[in-house]
């Protein structure tokens, strides 16, 4: 999972839960891990989304429907995949959210 680091913590937490729920196919295999990575802003998150689309990596982009972040890209949940290497090519340089 990748989220915007520039959001207030409460908003951020809500988006993390939203993205996790939407990107989970349910009945996750044993050993499935969740991590939260960070990008600096919405522009970098949008670039990441374009790259995921280009590589056909299953994901869910979370856009906030309500003000004050109306239609803003807030988080991306990446669907768990067997080939983690494909995902790491896109996310490997991103830091953990701190």
C-alpha positions as CSV (number, residue, x, y, z in Angstrom):
1,X,0.0,0.0,0.0
2,X,1.2,3.5,-0.8
3,X,-0.2,6.7,0.7
4,X,0.4,10.4,0.6
5,X,2.7,11.5,3.5
6,X,1.4,15.1,3.3
7,X,-2.0,14.3,4.8
8,X,-3.1,14.8,8.5
9,X,-2.7,11.5,10.4
10,X,-6.5,11.1,10.9
11,X,-7.2,11.5,7.2
12,X,-4.3,9.3,6.4
13,X,-5.4,6.5,8.7
14,X,-8.9,6.5,7.1
15,X,-7.4,6.3,3.6
16,X,-5.1,3.4,4.7
17,X,-8.1,1.4,5.9
18,X,-10.1,2.2,2.8
19,X,-7.3,1.2,0.4
20,X,-6.6,-2.0,2.3
21,X,-10.2,-3.1,2.3
22,X,-10.7,-2.4,-1.4
23,X,-7.4,-4.0,-2.5
24,X,-7.9,-7.2,-0.5
25,X,-9.5,-10.1,-2.5
26,X,-10.5,-11.8,0.8
27,X,-9.2,-15.1,2.0
28,X,-5.7,-14.0,1.8
29,X,-3.0,-16.7,1.8
30,X,-1.1,-17.3,5.0
31,X,2.0,-15.1,5.1
32,X,0.4,-12.2,3.3
33,X,2.0,-9.0,4.5
34,X,0.8,-5.4,4.5
35,X,3.2,-2.5,4.4
36,X,2.5,1.2,4.2
37,X,4.9,3.2,1.9
38,X,4.9,6.9,1.4
39,X,5.2,9.3,-1.6
40,X,5.8,13.0,-1.1
41,X,2.5,14.2,-2.7
42,X,-0.4,13.6,-4.9
43,X,1.6,14.2,-8.1
44,X,4.0,11.4,-7.2
45,X,1.1,9.1,-6.2
46,X,-0.5,9.8,-9.6
47,X,2.8,8.9,-11.4
48,X,2.9,5.7,-9.4
49,X,-0.7,4.9,-10.5
50,X,0.2,5.4,-14.1
51,X,3.1,3.0,-13.7
52,X,0.9,0.4,-12.1
53,X,-1.5,0.7,-15.0
54,X,1.3,0.5,-17.6
55,X,2.6,-2.7,-16.0
56,X,-1.0,-4.2,-15.5
57,X,-0.4,-4.6,-11.7
58,X,-3.8,-5.0,-10.0
59,X,-4.6,-2.1,-7.7
60,X,-7.3,0.2,-6.4
61,X,-6.8,4.0,-6.5
62,X,-8.7,5.8,-3.7
63,X,-10.0,9.2,-4.5
64,X,-11.8,11.2,-1.8
65,X,-15.4,12.1,-2.8
66,X,-15.8,14.8,-0.2
67,X,-14.4,18.3,0.5
68,X,-11.8,19.5,1.3
69,X,-10.0,16.9,-0.8
70,X,-12.7,16.5,-3.4
71,X,-11.6,14.0,-6.1
72,X,-8.0,14.0,-4.8
73,X,-6.0,10.8,-5.2
74,X,-5.4,9.8,-1.6
75,X,-4.0,6.3,-1.6
76,X,-3.4,3.2,-3.7
77,X,-4.0,-0.4,-2.5
78,X,-2.0,-2.9,-4.5
79,X,-3.7,-6.3,-4.7
80,X,-1.5,-9.1,-3.2
81,X,0.3,-10.9,-6.0
82,X,2.5,-14.0,-6.1
83,X,5.2,-12.2,-8.1
84,X,6.4,-9.6,-5.6
85,X,9.3,-8.7,-7.9
86,X,6.9,-6.9,-10.3
87,X,5.5,-4.8,-7.5
88,X,9.0,-4.1,-6.1
89,X,10.1,-2.7,-9.4
90,X,7.5,0.1,-8.9
91,X,7.7,0.5,-5.1
92,X,11.1,-0.6,-4.2
93,X,12.5,2.9,-3.8
94,X,9.7,4.2,-1.6
95,X,10.2,4.6,2.1
96,X,8.0,3.2,4.8
97,X,5.5,5.8,6.2
98,X,6.9,7.3,9.3
